[in-house]
């Protein structure tokens, strides 16, 4: 499975450029993990390696569109829910604002170690809020800190009332990426 240690996350467009030429079977073979997709809007505080780029891009987009810089989306991001090499905790996939998180969400409302994913004994993915400052919601209900919630493909997860994301299994993510490609090409009804 590809590693993401050199990148904190990819925009949907860059992910599609990199992996969009795979057929469904090859994609499912390459990725055995679900995905988290989310939009990043204002108040971003990326890790230092991304900070200048993100602030410049966000400011440029705000100036060009006449919007408030905090209302500018920097795009839809894709995060495979997989273990990185950025920390040594096995079988736990951390979500947080710090660069050692497996899934980095660089937003001021996100706690340093906000939540984590792991598989339960049945092989289903679960999420646990780590008593984060602003909490986590799944399917519109607040997750009790340190309690586990089993996830299903297409579930909506909200981190800190600020970042809305969607949990997708590999097949559903492939379909989402295929729809993205068809919409981008101007033929949403075209077969893949």
C-alpha positions in Angstrom: 0.0 0.0 0.0 1.4 3.5 -0.8 2.8 5.5 2.0 1.8 9.1 2.8 4.6 10.1 5.1 6.0 12.6 2.7 2.6 14.3 2.4 0.2 15.2 5.1 -2.8 14.8 2.8 -3.6 15.2 -0.9 -6.3 17.3 -2.5 -8.9 15.2 -4.3 -7.5 16.5 -7.6 -3.9 15.5 -6.8 -5.0 12.1 -5.5 -7.0 11.6 -8.8 -4.0 12.6 -10.9 -1.9 10.1 -9.0 -4.3 7.2 -8.8 -7.2 8.0 -11.2 -5.9 5.8 -14.0 -6.4 2.6 -12.0 -9.3 0.4 -12.8 -11.6 -0.6 -9.9 -10.0 -4.0 -9.3 -6.5 -2.6 -9.3 -7.5 0.3 -7.0 -9.2 -2.1 -4.5 -6.1 -4.3 -4.6 -3.8 -1.3 -4.0 -5.8 0.2 -1.1 -7.2 -2.0 1.6 -8.2 0.8 3.8 -11.2 3.2 4.0 -10.8 6.9 3.3 -11.7 10.2 5.0 -12.6 13.1 2.7 -12.9 16.6 4.1 -12.8 20.3 3.2 -10.3 22.7 4.8 -11.6 26.2 5.3 -10.3 29.2 7.2 -8.3 29.2 10.5 -5.9 26.7 9.1 -2.7 26.2 11.0 -0.8 23.7 8.9 2.5 22.1 10.1 5.4 24.5 9.5 6.3 22.7 6.2 2.9 23.6 4.8 2.2 26.9 6.6 3.5 29.4 4.2 2.1 27.7 1.2 -1.4 27.3 2.7 -1.5 30.9 4.0 -0.3 32.3 0.7 -2.8 30.2 -1.3 -5.7 31.0 1.1 -4.9 34.7 1.0 -4.6 34.7 -2.8 -7.9 32.9 -3.3 -9.6 35.3 -0.8 -8.2 38.3 -2.6 -9.2 37.0 -6.0 -12.7 36.1 -5.0 -13.4 39.0 -2.6 -14.2 36.6 0.2 -13.1 36.7 3.8 -9.9 34.6 4.2 -11.6 32.4 6.8 -14.3 31.5 4.4 -12.0 30.2 1.7 -11.9 26.5 1.1 -8.5 25.1 0.2 -10.1 22.1 -1.4 -11.4 18.7 -0.7 -8.7 16.5 0.8 -8.3 12.8 0.8 -6.8 10.9 3.8 -6.5 7.1 3.6 -7.2 5.7 7.0 -3.9 3.9 7.4 -1.0 3.8 9.7 1.9 6.2 8.9 5.5 6.1 10.0 5.1 9.4 11.9 4.5 7.7 15.3 5.2 4.2 16.7 1.8 3.3 18.2 0.7 0.2 16.4 -2.9 -0.5 15.2 -4.1 3.0 16.1 -4.5 5.7 13.5 -4.4 9.1 15.1 -6.3 12.2 13.9 -5.0 15.5 15.1 -3.4 18.8 14.3 0.2 17.8 15.0 2.5 16.5 12.3 3.0 13.2 14.1 -0.7 12.3 13.6 -1.4 9.7 11.0 -4.1 11.9 9.6 -3.2 15.6 10.0 -6.1 18.1 10.0 -4.4 21.5 10.3 -7.2 23.5 11.8 -7.1 25.5 15.0 -10.2 23.8 16.4 -8.7 20.4 16.1 -6.9 19.1 19.2 -3.3 17.9 19.0 -4.5 14.3 19.4 -8.2 14.7 18.6 -9.4 11.1 17.9 -8.3 7.8 16.6 -9.4 5.0 14.3 -8.8 1.3 14.7 -10.3 -2.0 13.8 -12.5 -3.9 16.2 -12.4 -7.7 16.7 -15.0 -8.0 13.8 -12.7 -6.1 11.4 -15.0 -3.0 11.3 -13.4 0.4 11.8 -14.2 2.3 15.0 -13.6 5.9 16.0 -12.8 7.1 19.5 -12.7 10.8 20.7 -9.7 11.2 23.0 -11.5 13.8 25.2 -10.7 16.5 22.7 -11.5 20.1 23.6 -14.3 20.4 21.0 -15.5 16.9 20.5 -16.4 14.6 17.6 -19.8 13.7 16.1 -20.7 10.6 14.1 -24.0 10.5 12.2 -25.1 13.7 14.0 -24.5 12.4 17.5 -21.8 13.5 19.9 -19.2 10.7 20.6 -18.8 10.2 24.3 -15.1 10.7 25.0 -13.1 7.5 25.2 -16.1 5.5 23.9 -15.9 3.5 20.6 -18.4 4.1 17.7 -18.5 1.6 14.9 -18.3 3.3 11.5 -20.2 2.5 8.2 -19.3 3.6 4.8 -20.7 7.1 4.0 -21.0 8.1 7.7 -20.5 11.8 8.3 -17.9 12.6 11.0 -17.6 16.1 12.3 -14.4 17.0 14.2 -14.6 20.0 16.6 -17.8 21.4 15.0 -15.5 22.7 12.3 -14.4 19.9 9.9 -17.1 17.8 8.3 -15.8 14.7 6.8 -17.1 11.5 5.2 -15.9 8.0 5.9 -15.9 5.9 2.8 -14.9 2.3 2.3 -12.5 1.7 -0.6 -15.2 0.8 -3.1 -17.3 3.8 -2.3 -14.3 6.1 -2.4 -13.4 4.7 -5.9 -17.0 5.5 -7.0 -16.6 9.0 -5.5 -13.4 9.6 -7.4 -14.9 8.3 -10.6 -17.9 10.7 -10.2 -15.3 13.5 -9.5 -13.5 12.7 -12.8 -16.8 12.6 -14.8 -18.0 15.9 -13.3 -14.6 17.5 -14.0 -14.8 16.3 -17.6 -18.3 17.7 -17.9 -20.0 14.3 -18.4 -21.6 13.3 -15.1 -23.8 10.7 -16.8 -21.0 9.0 -18.7 -20.2 5.4 -17.8 -16.8 4.7 -16.2 
